[in-house]
Structure formats: C-alpha cells, structure tokens
C-alpha cells in the first residue's frame, strides 16, 4: 500500500518524523507531498520547496528510515480548492490513501474521493512548524531540540535562521 503524507514542512520537525514512522509501521510506503512548494521567504513559508526537500531527505537519512519506501514530491498551490486534488494527483505517483493533520486538506481529499487516515500527533503545541519558526525568530535555541539534528545543521550552515529573523512578521501581497 502507498500513502500520501501531506504537509508544508516549514521546517520538518520531530512531530513529522513521528508521523512518518507511524505510517511506515503500518507497512505502508509513503509519498511525502511538500505543499505550497512555490512559496518561500515569508514568515509562514520561509523555506523554498527545494530547501524543504533537502531537509526531509537529510532527516530521513539521519533517522535511518528506508529511503526506497519513501518518495518526496513538491507540489505548488493553485488556490482553487475544488481543483486542488486533481492538481495534486497530476504530480504524484499512484497512491491508496492520504494523511494530513490539516482539516481543510483532509476535507478536500475526502471530497475528491480519497480515503484519509490519521496518526497520533506528538505534542501538537510543541511540535508545530509555527512554534519552531517563532522560536527561531525570537533567537530562542529551544527550536534546535524540536528539529532533527541534521536539519538544524543545514539551517545554520546556510544561515536560514538569520533569514527567518530578518523576515520577521513581514507580510507580502499575493
């Protein structure tokens, strides 16, 4: 069985790894869908689609997860909810069901005829991308405990933590 795991992964954190391990533990292969892949350099989406793919791959390798059972596919938004599922399907290999903890995404998948499933979340308020980004923005090193070590290393190596601090609460027009 092949399942989608959909998220923005801004950045991938230990909560995401917890979910990936649960799906693999159900003997399901995974297609990790990196959503909103076209967005970057904003407070909510500071990392590019390519950077997020790099983070995910590094985290999977560091966790010694079975790479042959995992695909990573970036998917852009089209901002037309009724068409989003067919748009996403055009980018990913065939799959049997999908996982997302986002209520809108789950509703769109189900309305598109896709079976959804769930996993247990790991301390949702602690392990959330927004919380990690806020800690980075506030220069609070506690974020490093929430993110896989290899991803912390990449964020620091490429000064992406500085990017988040510089972007701050800037808003952009869409």
Order of alpha helices (4+ residues) and beta strands (2+ residues): beta-alpha-beta-alpha-beta-alpha-beta-alpha-beta-alpha-alpha-alpha
